[in-house]
Amino acid sequence: MLNIAIFGKERSAQFLKDSIIRYNIQSNKDNRITIFYTLEDLIKVFCSNCDYDILFVDLDKSENDIFQIMSHIRHFLLNEEIAIIVLSSSEYCQANLIKFHIFDYIYNPVEYTELSECLNNY
């Protein structure tokens, strides 16, 4: 069982959660999923108890916001062993996120096949 955190806007985060639930059913898994809609909530929980295996970060925002958000996340999770998987439709974002030590990158809109392949790595 994995503890999965999702950070993103309400609609896209819910779609991702529904896709992971579908994956759980089809793969007979019991992964736990928590959604965070604000960076403040995410950081508060992660600073007090980082009991998550995967953090999905949905970054369909302006490129400046993307790097500011990733800087905050990486700063607070510096010593944590957590896989960060970024979802974005920005090719610029994809090319420049390596400095944040992300585990994987999924292009938005998320396709179930790509998501399930990513989750199978765990």
The first five atom37 places (N, CA, C, CB, O) and aatype in JSON, in Angstrom:
{
  "aatype": [12, 10, 2, 9, 0, 9, 13, 7, 11, 6, 1, 15, 0, 5, 13, 10, 11, 3, 15, 9, 9, 1, 18, 2, 9, 5, 15, 2, 11, 3, 2, 1, 9, 16, 9, 13, 18, 16, 10, 6, 3, 10, 9, 11, 19, 13, 4, 15, 2, 4, 3, 18, 3, 9, 10, 13, 19, 3, 10, 3, 11, 15, 6, 2, 3, 9, 13, 5, 9, 12, 15, 8, 9, 1, 8, 13, 10, 10, 2, 6, 6, 9, 0, 9, 9, 19, 10, 15, 15, 15, 6, 18, 4, 5, 0, 2, 10, 9, 11, 13, 8, 9, 13, 3, 18, 9, 18, 2, 14, 19, 6, 18, 16, 6, 10, 15, 6, 4, 10, 2, 2, 18],
  "atom_mask": [
    [1, 1, 1, 1, 1],
    [1, 1, 1, 1, 1],
    [1, 1, 1, 1, 1],
    [1, 1, 1, 1, 1],
    [1, 1, 1, 1, 1],
    [1, 1, 1, 1, 1],
    [1, 1, 1, 1, 1],
    [1, 1, 1, 0, 1],
    [1, 1, 1, 1, 1],
    [1, 1, 1, 1, 1],
    [1, 1, 1, 1, 1],
    [1, 1, 1, 1, 1],
    [1, 1, 1, 1, 1],
    [1, 1, 1, 1, 1],
    [1, 1, 1, 1, 1],
    [1, 1, 1, 1, 1],
    [1, 1, 1, 1, 1],
    [1, 1, 1, 1, 1],
    [1, 1, 1, 1, 1],
    [1, 1, 1, 1, 1],
    [1, 1, 1, 1, 1],
    [1, 1, 1, 1, 1],
    [1, 1, 1, 1, 1],
    [1, 1, 1, 1, 1],
    [1, 1, 1, 1, 1],
    [1, 1, 1, 1, 1],
    [1, 1, 1, 1, 1],
    [1, 1, 1, 1, 1],
    [1, 1, 1, 1, 1],
    [1, 1, 1, 1, 1],
    [1, 1, 1, 1, 1],
    [1, 1, 1, 1, 1],
    [1, 1, 1, 1, 1],
    [1, 1, 1, 1, 1],
    [1, 1, 1, 1, 1],
    [1, 1, 1, 1, 1],
    [1, 1, 1, 1, 1],
    [1, 1, 1, 1, 1],
    [1, 1, 1, 1, 1],
    [1, 1, 1, 1, 1],
    [1, 1, 1, 1, 1],
    [1, 1, 1, 1, 1],
    [1, 1, 1, 1, 1],
    [1, 1, 1, 1, 1],
    [1, 1, 1, 1, 1],
    [1, 1, 1, 1, 1],
    [1, 1, 1, 1, 1],
    [1, 1, 1, 1, 1],
    [1, 1, 1, 1, 1],
    [1, 1, 1, 1, 1],
    [1, 1, 1, 1, 1],
    [1, 1, 1, 1, 1],
    [1, 1, 1, 1, 1],
    [1, 1, 1, 1, 1],
    [1, 1, 1, 1, 1],
    [1, 1, 1, 1, 1],
    [1, 1, 1, 1, 1],
    [1, 1, 1, 1, 1],
    [1, 1, 1, 1, 1],
    [1, 1, 1, 1, 1],
    [1, 1, 1, 1, 1],
    [1, 1, 1, 1, 1],
    [1, 1, 1, 1, 1],
    [1, 1, 1, 1, 1],
    [1, 1, 1, 1, 1],
    [1, 1, 1, 1, 1],
    [1, 1, 1, 1, 1],
    [1, 1, 1, 1, 1],
    [1, 1, 1, 1, 1],
    [1, 1, 1, 1, 1],
    [1, 1, 1, 1, 1],
    [1, 1, 1, 1, 1],
    [1, 1, 1, 1, 1],
    [1, 1, 1, 1, 1],
    [1, 1, 1, 1, 1],
    [1, 1, 1, 1, 1],
    [1, 1, 1, 1, 1],
    [1, 1, 1, 1, 1],
    [1, 1, 1, 1, 1],
    [1, 1, 1, 1, 1],
    [1, 1, 1, 1, 1],
    [1, 1, 1, 1, 1],
    [1, 1, 1, 1, 1],
    [1, 1, 1, 1, 1],
    [1, 1, 1, 1, 1],
    [1, 1, 1, 1, 1],
    [1, 1, 1, 1, 1],
    [1, 1, 1, 1, 1],
    [1, 1, 1, 1, 1],
    [1, 1, 1, 1, 1],
    [1, 1, 1, 1, 1],
    [1, 1, 1, 1, 1],
    [1, 1, 1, 1, 1],
    [1, 1, 1, 1, 1],
    [1, 1, 1, 1, 1],
    [1, 1, 1, 1, 1],
    [1, 1, 1, 1, 1],
    [1, 1, 1, 1, 1],
    [1, 1, 1, 1, 1],
    [1, 1, 1, 1, 1],
    [1, 1, 1, 1, 1],
    [1, 1, 1, 1, 1],
    [1, 1, 1, 1, 1],
    [1, 1, 1, 1, 1],
    [1, 1, 1, 1, 1],
    [1, 1, 1, 1, 1],
    [1, 1, 1, 1, 1],
    [1, 1, 1, 1, 1],
    [1, 1, 1, 1, 1],
    [1, 1, 1, 1, 1],
    [1, 1, 1, 1, 1],
    [1, 1, 1, 1, 1],
    [1, 1, 1, 1, 1],
    [1, 1, 1, 1, 1],
    [1, 1, 1, 1, 1],
    [1, 1, 1, 1, 1],
    [1, 1, 1, 1, 1],
    [1, 1, 1, 1, 1],
    [1, 1, 1, 1, 1],
    [1, 1, 1, 1, 1],
    [1, 1, 1, 1, 1],
    [1, 1, 1, 1, 1]
  ],
  "atom_positions": [
    [[0.83, -1.17, 0.0], [0.0, 0.0, 0.0], [0.89, 1.25, 0.0], [-0.95, -0.01, 1.21], [1.88, 1.33, 0.73]],
    [[0.5, 2.21, -0.84], [1.21, 3.47, -0.91], [0.34, 4.58, -0.32], [1.6, 3.8, -2.35], [-0.88, 4.57, -0.45]],
    [[0.99, 5.54, 0.31], [0.33, 6.77, 0.72], [0.65, 7.81, -0.35], [0.79, 7.24, 2.16], [1.81, 8.19, -0.54]],
    [[-0.38, 8.27, -1.03], [-0.22, 9.16, -2.17], [-0.82, 10.52, -1.85], [-0.87, 8.57, -3.44], [-1.96, 10.61, -1.39]],
    [[-0.05, 11.57, -2.09], [-0.54, 12.94, -1.93], [-0.67, 13.56, -3.32], [0.41, 13.79, -1.02], [0.16, 13.32, -4.2]],
    [[-1.71, 14.36, -3.5], [-1.93, 15.07, -4.75], [-2.03, 16.55, -4.43], [-3.22, 14.55, -5.49], [-2.81, 16.94, -3.56]],
    [[-1.25, 17.37, -5.12], [-1.34, 18.81, -4.98], [-1.76, 19.39, -6.32], [0.02, 19.41, -4.5], [-1.09, 19.2, -7.33]],
    [[-2.87, 20.12, -6.32], [-3.32, 20.73, -7.57], [-4.67, 21.4, -7.42], [0.0, 0.0, 0.0], [-5.23, 21.47, -6.33]],
    [[-5.16, 21.87, -8.54], [-6.48, 22.5, -8.57], [-7.55, 21.43, -8.36], [-6.71, 23.25, -9.9], [-7.33, 20.25, -8.62]],
    [[-8.71, 21.89, -7.88], [-9.76, 20.95, -7.48], [-10.14, 19.97, -8.58], [-10.99, 21.71, -7.05], [-10.16, 18.76, -8.34]],
    [[-10.44, 20.46, -9.76], [-10.92, 19.58, -10.83], [-9.86, 18.58, -11.29], [-11.38, 20.42, -12.02], [-10.14, 17.39, -11.43]],
    [[-8.65, 19.06, -11.52], [-7.6, 18.16, -11.99], [-7.16, 17.19, -10.9], [-6.4, 18.96, -12.48], [-6.85, 16.03, -11.18]],
    [[-7.13, 17.66, -9.64], [-6.75, 16.77, -8.54], [-7.79, 15.67, -8.34], [-6.59, 17.57, -7.24], [-7.43, 14.52, -8.09]],
    [[-9.06, 16.02, -8.47], [-10.12, 15.02, -8.34], [-10.06, 14.01, -9.47], [-11.5, 15.7, -8.31], [-10.27, 12.82, -9.25]],
    [[-9.78, 14.48, -10.69], [-9.64, 13.56, -11.83], [-8.49, 12.59, -11.59], [-9.41, 14.36, -13.14], [-8.62, 11.39, -11.86]],
    [[-7.37, 13.1, -11.09], [-6.23, 12.24, -10.8], [-6.58, 11.24, -9.7], [-5.02, 13.08, -10.38], [-6.22, 10.07, -9.8]],
    [[-7.27, 11.69, -8.66], [-7.69, 10.78, -7.58], [-8.59, 9.69, -8.13], [-8.42, 11.56, -6.46], [-8.41, 8.52, -7.81]],
    [[-9.56, 10.06, -8.96], [-10.46, 9.06, -9.57], [-9.68, 8.06, -10.41], [-11.53, 9.76, -10.43], [-10.0, 6.87, -10.42]],
    [[-8.67, 8.53, -11.12], [-7.84, 7.64, -11.94], [-7.04, 6.68, -11.08], [-6.9, 8.44, -12.84], [-6.87, 5.52, -11.44]],
    [[-6.54, 7.16, -9.95], [-5.79, 6.28, -9.04], [-6.72, 5.26, -8.39], [-5.07, 7.12, -7.95], [-6.35, 4.11, -8.2]],
    [[-7.94, 5.68, -8.05], [-8.92, 4.73, -7.52], [-9.21, 3.65, -8.55], [-10.23, 5.46, -7.12], [-9.3, 2.47, -8.21]],
    [[-9.36, 4.05, -9.81], [-9.56, 3.07, -10.9], [-8.37, 2.11, -10.96], [-9.74, 3.8, -12.26], [-8.56, 0.9, -11.11]],
    [[-7.16, 2.64, -10.86], [-5.95, 1.82, -10.85], [-5.99, 0.85, -9.66], [-4.69, 2.71, -10.78], [-5.67, -0.33, -9.81]],
    [[-6.37, 1.35, -8.48], [-6.45, 0.49, -7.29], [-7.39, -0.69, -7.53], [-6.93, 1.29, -6.08], [-7.06, -1.83, -7.19]],
    [[-8.54, -0.42, -8.11], [-9.54, -1.47, -8.36], [-9.01, -2.48, -9.37], [-10.86, -0.86, -8.87], [-9.1, -3.68, -9.15]],
    [[-8.45, -1.98, -10.48], [-7.98, -2.88, -11.53], [-6.73, -3.66, -11.12], [-7.68, -2.09, -12.79], [-6.5, -4.76, -11.62]],
    [[-5.94, -3.1, -10.22], [-4.69, -3.75, -9.8], [-4.8, -4.42, -8.44], [-3.57, -2.74, -9.77], [-3.81, -4.95, -7.93]],
    [[-5.99, -4.38, -7.86], [-6.22, -4.95, -6.53], [-5.26, -4.35, -5.49], [-6.06, -6.47, -6.58], [-4.65, -5.07, -4.71]],
    [[-5.15, -3.03, -5.51], [-4.29, -2.29, -4.58], [-5.17, -1.54, -3.58], [-3.34, -1.31, -5.34], [-6.37, -1.36, -3.79]],
    [[-4.54, -1.1, -2.51], [-5.25, -0.34, -1.48], [-4.47, 0.93, -1.16], [-5.47, -1.2, -0.21], [-4.18, 1.2, 0.01]],
    [[-4.13, 1.69, -2.18], [-3.37, 2.92, -1.99], [-4.26, 4.0, -1.38], [-2.78, 3.4, -3.33], [-5.41, 4.16, -1.76]],
    [[-3.7, 4.74, -0.42], [-4.42, 5.84, 0.21], [-4.09, 7.13, -0.53], [-4.06, 5.97, 1.72], [-2.96, 7.34, -0.96]],
    [[-5.1, 7.99, -0.68], [-4.94, 9.21, -1.47], [-5.43, 10.4, -0.65], [-5.71, 9.1, -2.81], [-6.53, 10.38, -0.09]],
    [[-4.6, 11.45, -0.6], [-4.97, 12.7, 0.05], [-4.75, 13.83, -0.94], [-4.15, 12.93, 1.37], [-3.72, 13.87, -1.62]],
    [[-5.71, 14.74, -1.03], [-5.59, 15.88, -1.93], [-5.3, 17.14, -1.12], [-6.88, 16.06, -2.77], [-5.9, 17.37, -0.07]],
    [[-4.37, 17.95, -1.63], [-4.07, 19.27, -1.07], [-4.3, 20.29, -2.17], [-2.59, 19.34, -0.53], [-3.78, 20.18, -3.27]],
    [[-5.1, 21.3, -1.85], [-5.42, 22.33, -2.84], [-4.57, 23.57, -2.69], [-6.88, 22.71, -2.75], [-4.47, 24.37, -3.62]],
    [[-3.94, 23.75, -1.53], [-3.08, 24.92, -1.33], [-1.69, 24.47, -0.92], [-3.68, 25.88, -0.27], [-1.51, 23.44, -0.27]],
    [[-0.72, 25.26, -1.31], [0.66, 24.97, -0.95], [0.84, 25.03, 0.57], [1.62, 25.94, -1.65], [1.61, 24.26, 1.14]],
    [[0.15, 25.95, 1.21], [0.25, 26.09, 2.66], [-0.21, 24.82, 3.37], [-0.57, 27.29, 3.14], [0.44, 24.36, 4.31]],
    [[-1.34, 24.25, 2.93], [-1.84, 23.01, 3.55], [-0.86, 21.86, 3.33], [-3.23, 22.64, 2.98], [-0.59, 21.07, 4.23]],
    [[-0.35, 21.77, 2.11], [0.61, 20.71, 1.79], [1.84, 20.81, 2.69], [1.03, 20.8, 0.31], [2.25, 19.81, 3.28]],
    [[2.41, 21.98, 2.8], [3.63, 22.16, 3.59], [3.36, 21.92, 5.07], [4.19, 23.57, 3.38], [4.18, 21.32, 5.76]],
    [[2.21, 22.38, 5.56], [1.88, 22.19, 6.98], [1.84, 20.69, 7.33], [0.51, 22.85, 7.31], [2.42, 20.27, 8.33]],
    [[1.17, 19.91, 6.51], [1.06, 18.47, 6.77], [2.41, 17.79, 6.58], [0.01, 17.84, 5.84], [2.79, 16.94, 7.39]],
    [[3.13, 18.15, 5.53], [4.4, 17.49, 5.27], [5.45, 17.85, 6.32], [4.91, 17.87, 3.88], [6.33, 17.03, 6.61]],
    [[5.38, 19.04, 6.88], [6.34, 19.43, 7.93], [6.07, 18.71, 9.24], [6.3, 20.94, 8.16], [7.0, 18.41, 9.99]],
    [[4.8, 18.42, 9.51], [4.47, 17.76, 10.76], [4.58, 16.24, 10.66], [3.08, 18.14, 11.19], [4.9, 15.58, 11.65]],
    [[4.31, 15.68, 9.49], [4.32, 14.23, 9.34], [4.36, 13.87, 7.86], [3.09, 13.59, 10.02], [3.32, 13.82, 7.2]],
    [[5.53, 13.63, 7.36], [5.66, 13.29, 5.95], [5.61, 11.77, 5.8], [6.97, 13.86, 5.35], [6.64, 11.11, 5.65]],
    [[4.42, 11.23, 5.84], [4.22, 9.79, 5.77], [3.69, 9.41, 4.39], [3.25, 9.31, 6.87], [2.81, 8.56, 4.27]],
    [[4.22, 10.04, 3.35], [3.76, 9.79, 1.99], [4.89, 9.18, 1.17], [3.27, 11.09, 1.34], [6.06, 9.47, 1.38]],
    [[4.5, 8.34, 0.24], [5.46, 7.7, -0.66], [5.58, 8.44, -1.98], [5.05, 6.25, -0.91], [6.66, 8.51, -2.56]],
    [[4.47, 9.0, -2.44], [4.43, 9.69, -3.73], [3.71, 11.01, -3.57], [3.73, 8.82, -4.82], [2.7, 11.1, -2.87]],
    [[4.25, 12.04, -4.21], [3.57, 13.33, -4.28], [3.38, 13.67, -5.76], [4.4, 14.46, -3.54], [4.34, 13.89, -6.49]],
    [[2.12, 13.71, -6.18], [1.8, 14.19, -7.53], [1.59, 15.69, -7.44], [0.52, 13.46, -8.11], [0.81, 16.17, -6.62]],
    [[2.29, 16.44, -8.28], [2.19, 17.9, -8.29], [1.67, 18.3, -9.67], [3.56, 18.58, -7.98], [2.37, 18.16, -10.67]],
    [[0.45, 18.81, -9.7], [-0.17, 19.26, -10.95], [0.18, 20.72, -11.14], [-1.73, 19.04, -10.94], [-0.31, 21.58, -10.4]],
    [[1.01, 21.01, -12.12], [1.57, 22.36, -12.29], [1.08, 23.06, -13.54], [3.07, 22.28, -12.31], [1.9, 23.6, -14.29]],
    [[-0.19, 23.06, -13.81], [-0.68, 23.83, -14.94], [-0.95, 25.25, -14.49], [-1.97, 23.19, -15.53], [-2.09, 25.67, -14.31]],
    [[0.13, 25.97, -14.32], [0.1, 27.37, -13.91], [1.13, 28.09, -14.77], [0.4, 27.54, -12.36], [1.71, 27.48, -15.66]],
    [[1.37, 29.36, -14.52], [2.41, 30.06, -15.28], [3.77, 29.48, -14.9], [2.38, 31.61, -15.0], [3.94, 28.93, -13.81]],
    [[4.73, 29.6, -15.79], [6.05, 29.02, -15.55], [6.72, 29.6, -14.31], [6.93, 29.22, -16.76], [7.42, 28.88, -13.6]],
    [[6.53, 30.88, -14.03], [7.11, 31.47, -12.82], [6.52, 30.82, -11.58], [6.87, 32.99, -12.78], [7.25, 30.52, -10.63]],
    [[5.21, 30.61, -11.57], [4.55, 29.95, -10.43], [5.07, 28.53, -10.26], [3.04, 29.94, -10.62], [5.28, 28.07, -9.14]],
    [[5.26, 27.83, -11.36], [5.72, 26.45, -11.32], [7.04, 26.34, -10.57], [5.86, 25.88, -12.74], [7.19, 25.51, -9.68]],
    [[7.99, 27.18, -10.93], [9.31, 27.07, -10.3], [9.3, 27.57, -8.86], [10.34, 27.85, -11.11], [10.07, 27.08, -8.04]],
    [[8.46, 28.52, -8.55], [8.32, 28.98, -7.17], [7.71, 27.87, -6.32], [7.44, 30.27, -7.1], [8.19, 27.59, -5.21]],
    [[6.67, 27.23, -6.82], [6.02, 26.13, -6.09], [7.0, 24.97, -5.89], [4.76, 25.63, -6.84], [7.11, 24.43, -4.79]],
    [[7.71, 24.6, -6.94], [8.66, 23.49, -6.82], [9.81, 23.83, -5.88], [9.21, 23.1, -8.19], [10.31, 22.95, -5.18]],
    [[10.24, 25.08, -5.85], [11.28, 25.5, -4.91], [10.81, 25.32, -3.47], [11.69, 26.96, -5.16], [11.56, 24.82, -2.63]],
    [[9.58, 25.74, -3.2], [9.02, 25.57, -1.85], [8.91, 24.09, -1.48], [7.64, 26.25, -1.75], [9.31, 23.68, -0.39]],
    [[8.36, 23.31, -2.38], [8.19, 21.89, -2.11], [9.54, 21.22, -1.86], [7.46, 21.2, -3.27], [9.7, 20.48, -0.88]],
    [[10.49, 21.46, -2.72], [11.8, 20.83, -2.57], [12.49, 21.31, -1.29], [12.69, 21.14, -3.79], [13.15, 20.52, -0.62]],
    [[12.34, 22.57, -0.93], [12.93, 23.09, 0.3], [12.38, 22.36, 1.52], [12.66, 24.61, 0.43], [13.14, 21.96, 2.4]],
    [[11.08, 22.17, 1.58], [10.47, 21.53, 2.74], [10.62, 20.01, 2.73], [9.02, 21.9, 2.83], [10.49, 19.37, 3.78]],
    [[10.88, 19.45, 1.59], [11.02, 17.99, 1.5], [12.46, 17.58, 1.23], [10.11, 17.43, 0.41], [12.71, 16.48, 0.73]],
    [[13.39, 18.44, 1.55], [14.79, 18.24, 1.19], [15.32, 16.87, 1.59], [15.64, 19.3, 1.82], [15.98, 16.2, 0.8]],
    [[15.04, 16.46, 2.81], [15.6, 15.2, 3.32], [14.59, 14.05, 3.33], [16.12, 15.4, 4.71], [14.88, 12.97, 3.83]],
    [[13.43, 14.29, 2.78], [12.4, 13.25, 2.77], [12.6, 12.31, 1.58], [11.0, 13.88, 2.73], [13.0, 12.73, 0.49]],
    [[12.31, 11.05, 1.81], [12.36, 10.06, 0.74], [10.96, 9.93, 0.17], [12.89, 8.69, 1.26], [10.18, 9.08, 0.59]],
    [[10.67, 10.77, -0.79], [9.36, 10.78, -1.42], [9.55, 10.99, -2.92], [8.44, 11.89, -0.81], [10.36, 11.82, -3.34]],
    [[8.81, 10.24, -3.7], [8.88, 10.4, -5.14], [7.96, 11.54, -5.56], [8.49, 9.08, -5.87], [6.76, 11.52, -5.27]],
    [[8.52, 12.53, -6.22], [7.73, 13.65, -6.73], [7.5, 13.42, -8.21], [8.44, 15.01, -6.47], [8.44, 13.28, -8.99]],
    [[6.22, 13.4, -8.57], [5.84, 13.2, -9.96], [5.07, 14.44, -10.4], [4.98, 11.89, -10.15], [4.04, 14.78, -9.82]],
    [[5.58, 15.11, -11.41], [4.99, 16.36, -11.87], [4.11, 16.11, -13.08], [6.09, 17.39, -12.21], [4.45, 15.35, -13.99]],
    [[2.94, 16.77, -13.06], [2.02, 16.74, -14.19], [1.91, 18.16, -14.73], [0.61, 16.17, -13.78], [1.61, 19.08, -13.98]],
    [[2.16, 18.34, -16.02], [2.07, 19.67, -16.61], [1.95, 19.53, -18.11], [3.3, 20.53, -16.24], [2.31, 18.5, -18.69]],
    [[1.44, 20.58, -18.74], [1.35, 20.59, -20.2], [2.43, 21.48, -20.8], [-0.03, 21.07, -20.64], [2.44, 21.7, -22.01]],
    [[3.32, 21.99, -19.97], [4.36, 22.91, -20.42], [5.64, 22.14, -20.79], [4.66, 23.96, -19.33], [6.23, 21.48, -19.94]],
    [[6.05, 22.24, -22.05], [7.3, 21.6, -22.45], [8.5, 22.29, -21.81], [7.44, 21.61, -23.98], [9.5, 21.64, -21.49]],
    [[8.4, 23.6, -21.61], [9.46, 24.34, -20.93], [9.61, 23.82, -19.5], [9.16, 25.86, -20.92], [10.72, 23.63, -19.0]],
    [[8.49, 23.59, -18.87], [8.48, 23.06, -17.5], [9.17, 21.71, -17.47], [7.04, 22.94, -16.96], [10.02, 21.46, -16.62]],
    [[8.81, 20.84, -18.39], [9.38, 19.5, -18.43], [10.9, 19.56, -18.58], [8.77, 18.7, -19.58], [11.62, 18.8, -17.94]],
    [[11.38, 20.44, -19.41], [12.81, 20.53, -19.67], [13.6, 21.12, -18.51], [13.05, 21.35, -20.9], [14.8, 20.88, -18.4]],
    [[12.95, 21.88, -17.64], [13.67, 22.6, -16.6], [13.41, 22.12, -15.18], [13.33, 24.02, -16.69], [13.92, 22.72, -14.24]],
    [[12.65, 21.08, -15.0], [12.34, 20.61, -13.65], [13.34, 19.62, -13.08], [10.99, 19.98, -13.64], [13.24, 19.23, -11.91]],
    [[14.31, 19.2, -13.87], [15.26, 18.2, -13.4], [16.02, 18.68, -12.16], [16.26, 17.85, -14.51], [16.41, 17.86, -11.32]],
    [[16.24, 19.98, -12.03], [16.98, 20.49, -10.88], [16.24, 20.3, -9.56], [17.29, 21.96, -11.07], [16.83, 20.45, -8.49]],
    [[14.94, 19.96, -9.64], [14.17, 19.73, -8.43], [14.1, 18.26, -8.06], [12.77, 20.27, -8.6], [13.37, 17.88, -7.15]],
    [[14.85, 17.43, -8.76], [14.98, 16.0, -8.46], [13.62, 15.29, -8.47], [15.65, 15.8, -7.1], [13.29, 14.54, -7.56]],
    [[12.85, 15.55, -9.51], [11.56, 14.87, -9.61], [11.79, 13.45, -10.09], [10.6, 15.62, -10.57], [12.78, 13.16, -10.77]],
    [[10.88, 12.56, -9.72], [11.0, 11.16, -10.08], [10.5, 10.91, -11.5], [10.22, 10.29, -9.09], [11.1, 10.14, -12.26]],
    [[9.41, 11.57, -11.85], [8.81, 11.33, -13.17], [8.02, 12.56, -13.59], [7.9, 10.08, -13.14], [7.76, 13.46, -12.79]],
    [[7.66, 12.58, -14.85], [6.9, 13.69, -15.43], [5.8, 13.09, -16.29], [7.83, 14.65, -16.27], [6.06, 12.23, -17.13]],
    [[4.58, 13.54, -16.07], [3.45, 13.08, -16.87], [2.84, 14.3, -17.54], [2.39, 12.33, -16.0], [2.53, 15.29, -16.89]],
    [[2.68, 14.21, -18.84], [2.15, 15.33, -19.61], [0.64, 15.41, -19.45], [2.52, 15.19, -21.11], [-0.06, 14.41, -19.57]],
    [[0.15, 16.63, -19.17], [-1.3, 16.87, -19.08], [-1.88, 17.07, -20.47], [-1.61, 18.09, -18.18], [-1.21, 17.69, -21.3]],
    [[-3.05, 16.59, -20.76], [-3.95, 15.88, -19.86], [-3.47, 14.45, -19.61], [-5.37, 15.87, -20.44], [-2.92, 13.79, -20.49]],
    [[-3.68, 14.0, -18.39], [-3.19, 12.69, -17.95], [-3.97, 11.59, -18.65], [-3.32, 12.55, -16.41], [-5.2, 11.59, -18.69]],
    [[-3.22, 10.64, -19.2], [-3.84, 9.45, -19.78], [-3.69, 8.32, -18.78], [-3.19, 9.08, -21.17], [-2.64, 8.15, -18.17]],
    [[-4.75, 7.55, -18.62], [-4.77, 6.48, -17.62], [-3.62, 5.5, -17.83], [-6.11, 5.74, -17.67], [-3.01, 5.06, -16.85]],
    [[-3.32, 5.14, -19.06], [-2.26, 4.18, -19.34], [-0.91, 4.67, -18.81], [-2.16, 3.91, -20.85], [-0.16, 3.91, -18.19]],
    [[-0.62, 5.93, -19.04], [0.64, 6.5, -18.56], [0.69, 6.55, -17.04], [0.85, 7.9, -19.14], [1.72, 6.26, -16.43]],
    [[-0.43, 6.91, -16.43], [-0.5, 6.95, -14.97], [-0.31, 5.56, -14.37], [-1.85, 7.54, -14.52], [0.44, 5.39, -13.41]],
    [[-0.98, 4.58, -14.92], [-0.85, 3.22, -14.38], [0.55, 2.67, -14.56], [-1.85, 2.28, -15.05], [1.04, 1.96, -13.68]],
    [[1.2, 3.0, -15.67], [2.61, 2.57, -15.86], [3.51, 3.21, -14.81], [3.11, 2.94, -17.28], [4.42, 2.57, -14.28]],
    [[3.24, 4.46, -14.52], [4.01, 5.17, -13.5], [3.8, 4.52, -12.13], [3.59, 6.66, -13.45], [4.77, 4.28, -11.41]],
    [[2.57, 4.24, -11.77], [2.28, 3.63, -10.47], [2.83, 2.22, -10.36], [0.79, 3.61, -10.22], [3.15, 1.76, -9.26]],
    [[2.94, 1.53, -11.47], [3.48, 0.17, -11.46], [4.95, 0.14, -11.04], [3.32, -0.48, -12.84], [5.47, -0.91, -10.67]],
    [[5.62, 1.28, -11.09], [7.01, 1.35, -10.66], [7.18, 1.18, -9.17], [7.62, 2.64, -11.08], [8.31, 1.07, -8.67]],
    [[6.09, 1.17, -8.45], [6.14, 1.03, -6.99], [5.63, -0.31, -6.6], [5.34, 2.13, -6.29], [5.59, -0.64, -5.41]]
  ]
}
